[in-house]
Amino acid sequence: MTQLDVMYLYGAAPSEAAMVALGQVRKVYGIRRVEFNEAEKTVRVEYDATRLTEPIVHQLLRRSGLDVVERISLIPPQPEPEIAAPVAG
């Protein structure tokens, strides 16, 4: 079992019908957890990568009625490496 997380930014707040449908997404074999952050308008899904792929998770959220805007990277940006100036000789 390979657990992966994916995070999406959503636009409009989910309707009551979308929340009910999202409750059904939690029952899909391979979905481990669905967490909402209303302040940041994000949804984070933990899933089993041996059962599902990221495009399938995205499709499940869209079909439930959630207004998925974009995928958000969970890896923070890395600092640019410093390039040493050539030594004059």
Backbone bond lengths (Angstrom), bond angles and torsions (degrees), N, CA, C in turn:
res aa  C-N    CA-C-N  psi(-1)  N-CA   C-N-CA  omega(-1)  CA-C   N-CA-C  phi
1 M - - - 1.439 - - 1.526 108.36 -
2 T 1.312 115.57 127.16 1.460 122.15 179.18 1.517 108.36 -116.60
3 Q 1.329 116.10 112.53 1.460 121.00 -178.74 1.524 109.91 -90.42
4 L 1.331 115.98 129.15 1.459 122.07 175.98 1.521 109.02 -127.99
5 D 1.326 115.42 154.43 1.458 122.11 175.03 1.518 108.45 -118.43
6 V 1.315 115.22 144.93 1.455 121.62 174.16 1.522 106.96 -137.27
7 M 1.340 116.16 142.83 1.460 120.30 -179.19 1.524 109.19 -125.15
8 Y 1.336 114.49 139.52 1.460 121.61 179.45 1.520 109.56 -127.25
9 L 1.319 114.47 147.62 1.455 122.25 170.83 1.518 106.37 -93.23
10 Y 1.335 117.05 134.11 1.460 119.46 177.01 1.520 109.33 -116.48
11 G 1.334 115.34 155.18 1.466 121.44 -176.82 1.511 111.03 -86.98
12 A 1.322 115.90 -93.11 1.461 121.63 -177.85 1.526 110.34 -70.16
13 A 1.324 114.63 146.43 1.465 119.46 176.63 1.526 109.25 -60.70
14 P 1.334 117.53 139.90 1.471 119.35 -178.47 1.521 111.95 -64.83
15 S 1.318 115.24 140.90 1.463 120.85 177.19 1.522 109.43 -74.57
16 E 1.321 115.50 172.50 1.461 119.63 177.84 1.526 110.72 -61.80
17 A 1.335 116.85 -40.53 1.468 120.99 179.01 1.531 110.68 -64.26
18 A 1.338 116.78 -38.55 1.465 120.52 178.27 1.529 110.64 -66.53
19 M 1.318 117.33 -38.08 1.468 120.26 178.73 1.526 111.01 -65.81
20 V 1.317 116.99 -37.92 1.469 120.43 176.67 1.528 109.35 -64.65
21 A 1.347 116.53 -43.88 1.461 120.95 178.75 1.527 111.03 -64.31
22 L 1.335 116.93 -37.82 1.466 120.16 177.81 1.526 111.09 -65.77
23 G 1.319 116.78 -30.50 1.461 120.56 174.18 1.517 110.75 -62.40
24 Q 1.334 116.73 -33.97 1.459 120.92 177.02 1.538 111.10 -73.05
25 V 1.338 117.33 -30.94 1.467 120.75 177.13 1.522 109.53 -61.01
26 R 1.315 116.62 -36.79 1.468 120.40 179.60 1.524 112.03 -62.30
27 K 1.331 116.75 -20.97 1.458 121.08 -179.30 1.531 113.27 -88.36
28 V 1.334 117.10 -6.27 1.465 120.93 -179.81 1.522 108.38 -68.09
29 Y 1.339 115.17 132.35 1.459 120.73 -179.85 1.528 109.44 -61.55
30 G 1.300 117.54 119.11 1.455 123.03 -178.58 1.515 113.02 113.75
31 I 1.325 117.81 -21.57 1.471 120.99 175.43 1.520 107.23 -83.04
32 R 1.320 116.18 122.11 1.459 120.19 -178.19 1.527 112.53 -95.16
33 R 1.340 116.28 -39.83 1.467 119.66 -175.81 1.520 110.17 -158.52
34 V 1.323 116.28 145.97 1.466 122.77 174.48 1.523 106.25 -130.02
35 E 1.339 116.63 119.90 1.467 121.51 -178.32 1.527 109.74 -122.94
36 F 1.322 115.59 132.11 1.459 121.80 177.22 1.517 109.90 -104.72
37 N 1.333 116.22 142.78 1.453 122.74 170.13 1.522 105.18 -122.55
38 E 1.330 115.81 97.87 1.467 120.41 -175.23 1.521 112.33 -65.61
39 A 1.339 117.53 -32.81 1.458 120.49 -178.71 1.530 111.12 -65.52
40 E 1.333 117.11 -39.70 1.460 121.20 -178.68 1.529 112.70 -96.86
41 K 1.352 116.19 -3.20 1.469 122.76 -177.63 1.524 111.18 55.38
42 T 1.333 115.51 50.08 1.457 120.41 177.91 1.521 109.95 -125.35
43 V 1.322 114.29 155.21 1.461 121.88 173.06 1.527 106.36 -130.47
44 R 1.321 115.43 131.37 1.461 121.87 -179.68 1.521 107.94 -115.79
45 V 1.325 115.90 129.64 1.460 120.99 -177.43 1.525 108.68 -120.81
46 E 1.323 115.90 126.93 1.457 121.73 172.77 1.521 106.32 -100.05
47 Y 1.335 115.89 128.89 1.464 119.54 -177.00 1.522 110.94 -141.65
48 D 1.324 115.09 162.60 1.456 123.31 178.69 1.528 107.84 -89.42
49 A 1.323 116.80 112.13 1.465 121.52 -175.73 1.527 112.73 -71.81
50 T 1.334 117.81 -11.92 1.461 118.74 174.83 1.525 110.91 -81.43
51 R 1.320 117.45 -13.16 1.470 122.83 -179.83 1.521 113.40 -109.38
52 L 1.339 116.59 -34.31 1.467 121.90 -174.62 1.519 110.16 -132.51
53 T 1.327 115.61 161.92 1.462 121.42 172.99 1.526 108.25 -116.37
54 E 1.323 116.33 165.50 1.470 120.28 -179.93 1.523 111.60 -60.51
55 P 1.350 120.04 -42.75 1.473 118.56 177.88 1.534 113.20 -60.76
56 I 1.320 117.64 -33.14 1.466 120.08 178.02 1.522 110.06 -69.15
57 V 1.336 117.55 -41.38 1.469 121.15 177.66 1.524 109.10 -61.38
58 H 1.325 117.20 -44.16 1.465 122.02 178.71 1.533 109.86 -59.51
59 Q 1.312 116.25 -45.11 1.466 120.85 -179.76 1.530 111.63 -63.96
60 L 1.324 117.70 -39.63 1.464 121.20 177.92 1.531 110.80 -60.05
61 L 1.336 116.05 -42.90 1.468 120.01 179.82 1.524 110.98 -66.55
62 R 1.329 117.05 -43.55 1.474 120.65 179.61 1.526 111.44 -63.52
63 R 1.327 116.44 -42.17 1.468 120.06 -178.98 1.521 112.29 -68.59
64 S 1.322 116.63 -23.31 1.461 119.18 177.76 1.526 111.56 -74.92
65 G 1.331 116.56 -14.68 1.458 120.47 179.59 1.513 113.79 107.07
66 L 1.334 117.23 2.14 1.462 120.31 178.75 1.524 109.36 -74.36
67 D 1.328 116.92 133.91 1.463 123.30 -179.60 1.534 109.76 -81.94
68 V 1.337 116.11 78.08 1.463 121.38 -178.80 1.521 108.47 -74.83
69 V 1.339 115.79 124.43 1.462 121.45 -177.34 1.528 110.73 -96.29
70 E 1.340 116.33 -50.36 1.457 119.91 -178.39 1.520 110.88 -160.68
71 R 1.323 114.83 160.79 1.467 121.34 175.11 1.521 107.88 -86.20
72 I 1.320 116.31 139.99 1.459 121.90 -179.29 1.519 108.16 -111.38
73 S 1.317 116.87 133.30 1.458 121.57 178.56 1.525 109.85 -70.52
74 L 1.317 116.03 134.84 1.461 121.09 177.33 1.529 111.43 -88.61
75 I 1.333 116.55 -7.57 1.461 121.73 179.00 1.523 108.06 -93.96
76 P 1.333 118.03 121.53 1.471 119.15 -179.18 1.529 110.86 -66.28
77 P 1.332 117.06 151.96 1.466 119.61 179.10 1.527 110.71 -61.15
78 Q 1.314 115.39 139.05 1.464 121.15 -179.66 1.523 109.75 -90.81
79 P 1.350 116.87 144.65 1.474 118.90 178.77 1.528 110.14 -67.63
80 E 1.324 114.73 149.41 1.460 120.30 178.45 1.530 108.75 -70.14
81 P 1.334 117.91 135.08 1.466 119.19 177.79 1.529 110.15 -70.00
82 E 1.328 115.10 144.31 1.463 119.28 178.44 1.520 109.15 -79.65
83 I 1.310 114.86 134.57 1.463 120.02 179.25 1.524 107.64 -100.40
84 A 1.344 114.97 123.32 1.456 119.92 -177.96 1.519 109.78 -73.46
85 A 1.314 115.67 140.34 1.465 120.94 178.30 1.528 108.49 -72.20
86 P 1.337 116.65 144.85 1.461 118.63 179.54 1.538 110.34 -65.22
87 V 1.310 114.52 144.14 1.461 120.57 -179.17 1.533 109.06 -84.78
88 A 1.339 116.26 124.57 1.466 120.28 179.07 1.521 108.37 -78.24
89 G 1.272 115.72 136.60 1.457 116.01 -175.96 1.421 116.21 -139.53
